[in-house]
């Protein structure tokens, strides 16, 4: 787990070591254990290292294999690298290190760019071929590892975060109107390849991009699993699916224990993270480090779920760390949280993950986390209304969108509105793709391939890596996800949603964490904005920079300031926090 960056020139000039250095410096929190840079004329790579596998200097990056003529900058972890290494050794390859980075290099040489199909893991990497001048970029199936790109006719920059690209001072920072409309409607999700800035794109998940020396490029999507049972699976029972999921989840959790340092668990007390702890205990893990966080109550809404995390920690005799954050400290660390965001991310639990990661990183470098279970196993409240929906698009938009296009036109300034309803059109096109016929499957596929990537996954990566902490997500094991995609929706939606996974959990963890209302990572002070929080967001939205940008209509802002709690989105988010977060992030990045 690290930070990568680089510059590729197409105009005959050499890449700038100074610009690569500035990007690398910005990525320093992602990799506090080492730094490196390799310049090869028109191509320059930078790297910041977090030592997890092969702690020796033999695994330093960027890694150069002079025999093969390949250079790599890699961020992530390939969990099955020992098996791949053995296979490659059988083909005659010799290794000078013991980690996963060199395995990628040899695999690329042996099998070409399609080597990514053999990888179990999370990854974003760039590989430069000395002889052809070609550069290949790749990103894992769920986009767990980020990869941002800025390109014009002269050069291409890439980096693990958007702010790192801005350090080049050579990127168009104009607001992308289409992305802005998505941010305001699609619950702050800006689908790849867009970002909120016109000059920065992101490589979509499950994508290989081959860039020729003259700047021409081509993309290939290497993974897009179909949804719905395979032939012969239609009559499998709920118990059959439960048993298959349990076996696959055990494998996924076991894979993510591969490390040369200890691995802990972020324990919220919900069924997902509790299941991870239970399975690790079942595998014989003892003294497992677990971590939970809570906040002050606000407006009668509880700010922690310690009752349930304590129950699990006690049951499995974990080395548990309970972290409580008072309101004063929450406000103190909001600027740091926002600055750590690669893109504006509106979810309240960003600050929770940020502060939790700060504390966890004092103890260990790697954790497993329960993100992805709701999107893979149908845990959200908008999935049941999709069952049998005559108009799946309207059913999804009603449940998930923050506002419709007509309402948005009364909130955004006219010059920032698009004529089309961008989010509705995007979802309609995604639903129309072949490979998901059931309306529930359409929503699950959209959420797994789009929303998950640019909300929960991005949030966890940004906040954990701000403190040099690696987060691994077993529920996004691609083989487990392929299995879940085949489960009929009637089984997925059983027991109020996440039916199959709940039945798996009954075989592993206490029923108290299963048979209870679904919890969230609550930060009530940011949902019910008042007092100093209201003063803070009002100052931001009425600042000179905000007025000059002019994103929002004055009448809309006035209504938000007058009664923030009256403006809550269908997904229980604060509209005031949504608009304030965007403006605060833009100002934090100097835009």
N, C-alpha and C positions, 0 to 999 in steps of 0.2 A: 504494500500500500504506500503510495508515494504521490508526488506531483510531477507532471511532465510538461514540457513546453518546447517550442522550436520555431525556426524560420526557414522557409524554403523560397528561394529566389527563382524567377523565371526570365529575368532580364539581363542575365550575364554578370550581375554583380554578386559579391560575396555576402553571405548572411552576416548579420551584425552580432558579434559576441556581447556587445553592450546591451542590445535589446533583449537578447536571450537571457542575459544575467538579470535584467530588471524583471522579466517575467518570473524567473526562478526565485528571485528574492520575495516576490509576492506570494509564491507557493510555499515558502519556508515552513509555515505551521503544519502543512501536510507531510513534510518530511524533515523532521528536526535532527535526524541522525547522520546526515551526510548530504553533500552537494556535488554535482559534476556537470561538465559541459564538454561536448565534442563538436568541433567545427570542421566541416569538410567542404570548403569553398562555398558553393551556393546553398548548402544545407548545414544548419546548425541545430543541435539538440541540447536541451538542458534537463536536469533531473534533480529532484529533492527526495531523499531516501528516508523511509521509516523501516527500520530493520525488524523483519518478522520471520523470514525464512533465509537461511544461509547468512548468518550474522557477520561473516568475514568480509574483508575488502575485495575478495575475488568476485563478489556479486555486485560490486558498485556499478552505477549507471551514470550516463548512457553506457551500455555495454557494446564493445566492439569485438567482432570475431573476424580477424584479418584473413584467416584461412577461407572462410565462406564469403568474405566481402560484404558483411552485413553489420549494421549498427542499429540498436534498438533503444528506445525510451519507453518504459512500461510502467503502468500503474495498475495494481490489483493483485490477485492471487489466483493461480491455477491449482486447484485442489488435487487433481489427478496427475500432477507432474511426475511423481516417482514412477508410475506405470508408463507414462509416455517416454520418460528418459530410458527406461529399460528397453522399450521397443526401438528407440532410436539407436541405442548402443548396439542392438542386434543388427541394425542396418550399417554399422561401421562408424558411427559418429563418436568422437572423443570429446569429453567435457573437462573444462578447467575450473568449474564452480559446482556447487551442490544444490543450487536453488532452482526456482521455476523460470527465471528470466532467460537463462541460457537454453532451457528446454524450448521456449517459444522460438528462439533464433533457429535452433536446429530443426524444429518442426516446420517452420516456414521454409527453410531450405529444402527439406525432404518432400513436403506435400503442398507447397505453395500457400497462397492466401487462405485457401479452404481448410488449412490446419485449424482454424478457429472452431470448426464444427466438431473437432475432437476434444476441445477444452471444456472441462467442468470448472466453472469459476466466474470471476468478475474481472473485467479487464478493459483497458483502453491503452492502445500502444501505437507507436510509429516506428516503422522499419525502413531504413534507407539502404538501397542496393547500390553498392559502389560502382559496379560495371555499367549498369543501365541508367543510373541517376534516378530511378523510380523510387517513390515513397509510397508506402501503404499504411493507411490509417485503419484501425478497427476498433469496434466497441462491442461489449458483451450483449447478450440477448435481451436483457432487461434494462440496459443502460445504467447499471449500478455504478459504474465508473464513468465520470463525465468526460467529454471531449469537445471543447469549443474551438471554433475556427473563424478567422477573419482573412478574407482573400480579395485581392484585386488583380489587375493584369500583370503587376510587377512581382508580387510576392504572396505567400500564404503564411500566416501565423497559426499555431495551435497551442492549446494550453488546457490544463485541468480545471481552470476556473475562468469565468468571464473577466473578473477584475484583473487577472494577470495579463490578458490581452490589452486591456486599457493602459497598462504600464508602458506599452510601446509608443504611446502618443501618436499612433498611426492608424487609428480605427475610427470609422464613421459612427458617431454617438447619437445621431438623430433618432428620435423615437419612431418605432415601427407602428403605424396606425393599426394594421391588422392584428399584430401581437397585443396591442393595447386593448382592442375590442375583445380578444380572447381572454385577457387577464380579467377584465371586468365582468365577463359573462360566464366563461368556462371555469368558474371557481378558481381563478388565478392560474390555471393551467395554460401555458403557451407551448403548443405542440412543436416538436422538432420538425424541420430544422430551424424554425424561427426562435429569436429571443426578443426581448423588449427593445433592443437596439438594432437598427438597420444593418450596421456594419459587422455584427457578430451572429454567426449561425452555430448550431450544434450538430455534430454528426449524429444521425438517428441511431437508436439501439439496433443491435443485430445487423450492423452495416459494415461492409468493407469498402473503403474508398481507395482506388489506385490512382495516383497522381503522377503523370508523366513529367519528364524533365522540362517540357515546354508549357506546362500548366494545364494541359488537358486532363480531365479526370472522369472516372466512371464509378458509379456506386452499384453494389450488389447487396441485397438483403439475404442473409444466409439462414434465417430461422423465422418461421411464421406457422406455428402449429395449427391444424384445423381443430374446430370445436365440434363436439358431439361424439357419441359412441362410435367405435369402429364396428364393422360387420361382425356379428356374433356376440356383441357386448350389450345389446339392447335389453336383455332379460337378466342381467346380473343383478343380484339383490343389493340392498343397502349394506349388508354385512360384507358382501364380496368387495364392494368399493372401499369400505372401511379398512378391511384387512390389507388391501393393495396400497392404500394411502399410508397406513402405519408403517409398512415395510419400506416404502419409498422415503418417508420422512425420517425414519431411522438412518437410512443411508445418507440423506442430505445433511443431517445434523452431524453424523460421524465425519463426513468429508470436511466439514468446516472446523474440525479440531486440528487440522494439519497446521503446525506452527512450531517454531523453535523458541517460543515464549508462551506463557500461560494464556488461556482463553477464558473470559468470563461471560456473563449474560446480563443484558439490560432487562430487568424484571419489573414490568408494570403491574403485575397481579392479574392481568387478563389471561384468557385461555391460551393465547398464542405463546407468549413468553413463558408462562407456567409450564406449558407442554415441553418447551425446549429444556427447561431445568429438569423436568421429570424424566425425559429421555436420556439426558446426560447422566443422571443418577442411575438409571437403569443400565447404562453402559459401564458403570463402575467409577464414574468421576466422583471424587470426594473433596471436600473443602472448596467447592466451586464458589468463586467470587460473584456475587450478584449485587445489583445496584438499582435503587428506586428513588424517585424524586417527587416532591409535593410542594404545593403553593398555598398561600392564604386563601380562605374563602372570600367570595364576593357575591353580593346580591343573592345570598342564600344558596349559592352553588359551591359544593365542596371542591377543594383544590388538590385532593390526593386520593390515592387508593391503597394506602399503606395496610389497611386491614387485610387485603387479599395477598399482597406481596409478602407480608410478614408470615401469613399462613403457609405459603409455599416455601419460603426460606427456612422456616422451622421444620416443616415436614421432611425436607431433604438435607437438613443440617448444613445449609450453605453459609459461607462467610459473607453475611449480608451487610450492605451499607445503605442506610436510609438517609436521604438528603432532603432537608426542608429549606426552602428558599423564602425568606420574608419579602414582603412587597417592596421594601426599600432597596434590597439587593436586586430584585427583578428589574426595577427601573434603571439601576446603575449599569446593568449589563445589556440592556436593550441596544445601545449603539454598537457594542461589540458583536452582538448577534446579527444585526442587520448588515454590518460591514462584512461578516463572514459569508453572507448569502451570495452564491454565484448569480442568482437572478432573484427578483422580488418574490418572496414566498410568504403567503399571507397566514398560513396556519399558526395558531397560537403556540403550538408545542415546539416551534423552532427554538424559542428561548429556553424551554425545558430541556431539549436535547443539548443545547449549547452548554448550559450550566451542569447538566448531568455528565456530559463528556469531559468537562473541565475536571470534575472530581474523579471520574473513572480513570482518566489518564494519569492521575497521581499514583495509581495502583497497578494497572496493567495496560497493555498496548492493543489487545484484541478482545472484542466481544461479539457474541451472537445476539441477534435482535429479531423480534417477531414481525417486522414489517413485511407486507405483501400477503399475509394470510387472508385478509378481508377481500382483496381483489381476486385472489386465486380461488378461494372457497366460498364466495358469495356471502360475505358477512355484513354488507351495508344495507340500510333500510330501503334503498331505491331498487334493489333487485326484485323483491316480491311483486311490486306493481308491474314489472316487465313481463311476468308470466302470462302468456296468452294475449299480450297486448295487441289490439288491432292496429294501433299506430305506435310502434316502439319508439320512434323519434320523439313524439310529443310526450310519451310517458317518461322517457329519460330526461328530456329538457325540463319538464315540470319539476322533477325531483332533484336534479343536480345543478342546473344553471342558477346563478345568483340573481339574474334578472333577464327579462326578455329585451328584444331589440328596441321596442318602443319606449320602454322605461329607460334604457341606456341613453336614448336620444335626449331625454330630459335631464341627464346627469353629466354626460361628457359635453365639452364645448363643441359646437357644430363642426369646426375644422378638424376635429379628431375622430369624428364618426365615419364609419364606412357605410356605403350604400347597402351592401349585402349584410345579412345576419351571418357573420363569419363562423361563429361557433356552431350554429344550427346546421349550416351547410357542410361544415367539416364533419360533424357527427353523422349527418345523412349519408355522406360519401363513405364513411367508414362502415356504417351499418350495411351498406349496399354491397360491400365486398363479399365474394364467395368464401365459404368456409365456416360460416356461423349462421345457421338457419333459425334456431330458436331465439326469440327476442331476449331471453335472459343471457344466452351465449353471446349475442351481439354486444350487450352491455359489458359482460365480463371481458370479452376480447378488447373492447375499446379501453376499458379501465386498466387492463394489464399492460397493453402496448402503449398507451398514451398517458392517462392520468397518473398511474403508478410511477411511471418514469419521471414525470415532471412535477410531482408533488411529494409523496412519501419517500421515494428512493433518493431524490435529489436533496430533500431536507436532511435525511440521516447522513448522507455523505458530507454535505457542507458543514453540518454542525459537529460531527465527530472529528472530521479532518481538521477543523479549526484548532483542535488540541492534539493533533498527531495520534488519533485513536482510530483503529481499523474496525469497522462494523461489518459483520458477515450476516447474511440473511438466508437461512435455510429454506424458508418458504418460497424463495425464488430460485431454488434449484431447478434447472430447466427440465429435467426428467420428471420431477414431481409436478411441475406446472403442466407438462404435456399430459400426464395422467389425469390431473384435475380437469383439464379441458374436455376430457372424454366423459366425465360424469354427467348423467342426465340431470337437468335442472331440478326435477322434482326431488331428487336426493340432496342436491346442493341447498335447496331452500327449506328443507325440513327443519323442524325445531326453531322456526323463526329466522332461519338463515345459518349458513355455515354448518349444515346438518351433518355431513360426513365427518368433518374435522371434529365436531363436538363428540361424535361417537368414538372417534379415535382417542380423544382426550379422556373419555370415561374409562378407558383401559389403562390410563397412565397416572392421572392427577386427581385430587379430591374434587368431588362434585360441586363444592361451594364456589369454585372459581369458574364453573361452567354454567350452572343454572342460576344466573343472575343477569340483571340488565347490562347491556353492553356499555362499557366505559370508554372514555376517551382520555387523552393526555390533557387534563384541564388546566387552563391558566385564566381563571375568571376575570382578573383585573384587565385583561386585554379584550375581553368580550363585552364587559359592562364598564365602558370607559368613563371615568369620572375623576374629579380632583386633579392631582398633578399630572395624571396621564392625559386628561382632557386638555390641560394647559399645554402639554408637550405637543400633542398632535395639532392643536390649533395654531401654535407658533410655526410649526413646519408648513402647514397648508396655507398660511397667510404670509409666509416669508416672501421676500423679493424674488427669489429664484422660482418659487412656485407660481407667483403671479405672472412672471414673465413667460413661464412655460404654458400656463393657461389650460391645463388639461380638463378642469372641471368647472361646471357652471357655478357662479357665485350663489345662486338660490339653493342649489343642492348642498353646497358646503354649509350654508347657514342653517339649513334644516338638520343636518347632521350634528352641528355644534349645539343646537338648541335642545335636542333630545336624542342622544346617541343610542339609547337602549330601544328606541322605537324603530330603529333601522337595522334589523337582524336578517340575514339571508336565510333562504330555505334550509341550508346546511348549518344553521346556527352560528354563522359568522357575523362579525360586526362590519357593517359597511364603512363606518368611519375608520376602523383599523385598516381595512383593505386599501382605501385611497391614501391614508397617511403613510402606510408602509411603502407603497410605491414611490411616493414623493421623497420619503426619507432615504430609501435605497438609492435613488437617482442622485440625490445630493451627496450621499456618502461616497459614491463613486466619482464625484466631481463632474457629473453630467449636467 
